[in-house]
Amino acid sequence: MANGKIYRAACTIAITFSLLLSFSLMQAQLKPSSNIDLFDVATEGALLILGLSWLTMVLQARPDGNVTRLLIIGLLGYSLGCYMDLLDEFFINSSLPTWFSWLEKLPTPIGLLTLTLGLWLWREEQKTVNEQLRTREQFFRQHQLVDRVTKIYDCRAIRHQLDMHIKRDKQLGLVMFDIDNFNDINQQQGFKEGDILLTNIAQLLSSQLRSQDLVCRYAGDSFIVLLPNASNTFTQAMAKELKQAINQLNCQASCAEVHYQPQTEQQAIEANKLISRLNNKMKQIKLARPIAKAG
Ligand SMILES: Nc1nc2c(ncn2[C@@H]2O[C@H](COP(=O)(O)OP(=O)(O)OP(=O)(O)O)[C@@H](O)[C@H]2O)c(=O)[nH]1
C-alpha cells in the first residue's frame, strides 16, 4: 500500500534514465542489420524483462521501508545495466560516446551488490517476523482464543495483544468495523449466509493487513483491527481502505478508529479503556447514521 510513492519515484527515475540514454545515443551509428546478433539481442532483452518483472513483484509484495528501497535500487541498477547492454547490440562500438562504455560497466555490479544487501536484510527481517508470528500463534492456539465461526482471533486475543503493545509504550491504531443492518441480512438470507459473510469479511481483513497487525471478531457483527506502530494518518488511511474493501462484499460497514500515542496520555491506559473509547465512538457513528428505511 505504502509503495505508491516508491513506485512512482522508481518509474520516474527509470524512464528519465532510459530517455537520457536513448537521447545521448542519437549521434551514434546504427549497425547494419546483418551485423546485429539476434541471439544476443534476445538473451539481453530477456534479462531486461526479467529484471523489470522482479522489480514489479517486489513493489507489489513489499511494504515501504529501507529493505524495499535497497531491493528497488538494486533491481533498477541491474535493469539499467541490462538495458545498456541491449542498446549496445544495435550501435557500432566505435561510434558510441566514451562515457557509455565506462558507464555501461557500472550499473549491473552496483545493482547486484545493493540487491544482495537488500536480500540479506530481508532474510533477517523475515526471521524476526516468523519468530513473532510463531510465538503469537502458539499462544492463541494454546489458550483457544479463536472465534468458532470465522476462525480468526476473538476479543480476548486482541485484549491480550493490545495490553502487550501498550506496555511497550509504542503508538498504535485500533479500528472497529460493524456491519450495518446485519440482522436484516440474517433475516433475509438466513443465518448460514450470515456466517459465510462474517467469514469472508474476516478473511478479507486478514489478507489486507501487515504481518504485525491483528484482526479479531470482537462481537456478533463487529471486528477490531490492531495496527501496532501505526501513526494516526496511517490508521485513518487503513480504516478507509478496509471499509472500501468490505463494501466490495456487497455490505456496508460503519467504521470507527482510535489512535494511541503514549506521550500524549495523562497516565498509562489499559486495553479495556481503549476498546471502550472505540466502542463509544462506534455508538456515536451508528447514532449519527441517516435513517435508511421507514416503516
Ligand atoms: N449469522 C450470524 N449472525 C450473528 C452471529 N452472532 C450474532 N449474530 C447476529 O448479528 C446481529 C447483530 O444485530 P445488531 O447488533 O442489531 O446489528 P445490525 O442489525 O447490524 O444493526 P446496526 O449495527 O445498527 O446496523 C443479530 O441479528 C445477531 O443475531 C453469528 O455468529 N452468525
The ligand as an ORCA input file, in Angstrom:
! r2SCAN-3c Opt
* xyz 0 1
  N     -25.078    -15.295     11.159
  C     -24.692    -14.919     12.366
  N     -25.310    -13.882     12.980
  C     -24.895    -13.498     14.192
  C     -23.845    -14.147     14.876
  N     -23.669    -13.526     16.078
  C     -24.571    -12.520     16.133
  N     -25.316    -12.502     15.005
  C     -26.407    -11.595     14.637
  O     -25.885    -10.322     14.420
  C     -26.974     -9.399     14.524
  C     -26.477     -8.161     15.199
  O     -27.549     -7.322     15.250
  P     -27.432     -5.797     15.645
  O     -26.460     -5.645     16.748
  O     -28.811     -5.271     15.809
  O     -26.759     -5.177     14.387
  P     -27.344     -4.726     12.977
  O     -28.545     -5.465     12.530
  O     -26.149     -4.794     12.075
  O     -27.766     -3.239     13.257
  P     -26.792     -1.984     13.163
  O     -25.469     -2.385     13.727
  O     -27.449     -0.926     13.976
  O     -26.696     -1.627     11.718
  C     -28.078    -10.108     15.318
  O     -29.136    -10.375     14.432
  C     -27.425    -11.412     15.748
  O     -28.339    -12.490     15.737
  C     -23.230    -15.262     14.226
  O     -22.291    -15.897     14.736
  N     -23.683    -15.591     12.986
*
